[in-house]
């Protein structure tokens, strides 16, 4: 009898059933395209800063594990964000890692109050990693639909929080892919309801460089009612998507517990040195964000002048639009070398919707021309 085992039998025996039924995160081929599908900052560093960064990275001791320099970055980010008193900060290999670590830290066998498996809860449509991290950690995910105009359905959120008493409630601010900031009173009511049932609230401010508000202001104004709140940001939209650096701030005791499940050396020497360099030149990235906000206004005005296009307000570096036929328009744009994100099948509320990243002036000109021709 042979001891050989087929790869299919091995997969069937050893790979989790829920993993086998999942789809890997897909990245679109963007070669030769105007790349407007992933909410990246389209601006590169000026040449002189590229050269300075190259020299700095070339001098790093890549043969050594990351050292205390990573704490220099923690302090620099805390200063940049004006972290409230009584808080601490932890770093992740992008926000995705922080989301995974939160699920891991909150994965108790049974909630001692409800007697059930812990739940992660978030409005939908929203960032896909909230649900994915829950699934991969073996937790239940509960999605609460937004209203038809992508606002928080406060009554539904409060009911779901009361029923499920989730371990974590995620609130993206602004939201992805809808790009809007939710009403301040609605946010306050949801945050308060989560406190009443002992839930953590994670405010995800991935798009903060382009937003008109930050929830940190509410935390600073009333820290006592936000003792259960963590706030997460990333440098990806700031302009360092390739560096993979996320950070999370919150009460010291909470951060200390989540930090226990963080892998050692999760931030490489290249990650933290690039991020430190960016903090030293934050004015350059601030100028880029200002330019992108101006381009967002231009893009929205042009989109709203087009027949059969509905464009929603945006506080991010993306614009959500609804067109008569999303797949046809997506293919038309792609045929004209413009790549956007077709989100029309992500959730029923997103029917016939495309998500457009705000690009440079030239990229937006090409997008608008291609869109007009594709409608």
Buried (B, 14 or more C-beta within 10 A) or exposed (E): EEEEEEEEEEEEEEEEEEEEEEEEEEEEEEEEBBBBBBBBBBBEBEEEBEEBBEEEBEEBEEEEEBEEEBEBBBEBBBEBBEBBEEBBBBBBBBBBBBBBBBBBBBBEEEBEEBEEBBBBBBBBBBBEBBBBBBBBBEBBBBBBBBEEEBBBBBEBBBEBBEEBBBBBBBBBBBBBBBBBBBEEEBBBBBBBBBBEBBBBBBBBBBBBBBBEBBBBEBBBEEBEBBEBBBBBBBBBBBBBBEBBBBBBBBBEEBBEEBBEBBEEEBBBBBBBBBBBBBBEBEEBBEEBBEBBBEBBEBBBEBBEEBEEBEBBBBBBBBBBBBBEBBEEBBEBBBEBEBBBBBBBEBBEBBEBBBBBBBBBEEBBBBBBEBBEEBB
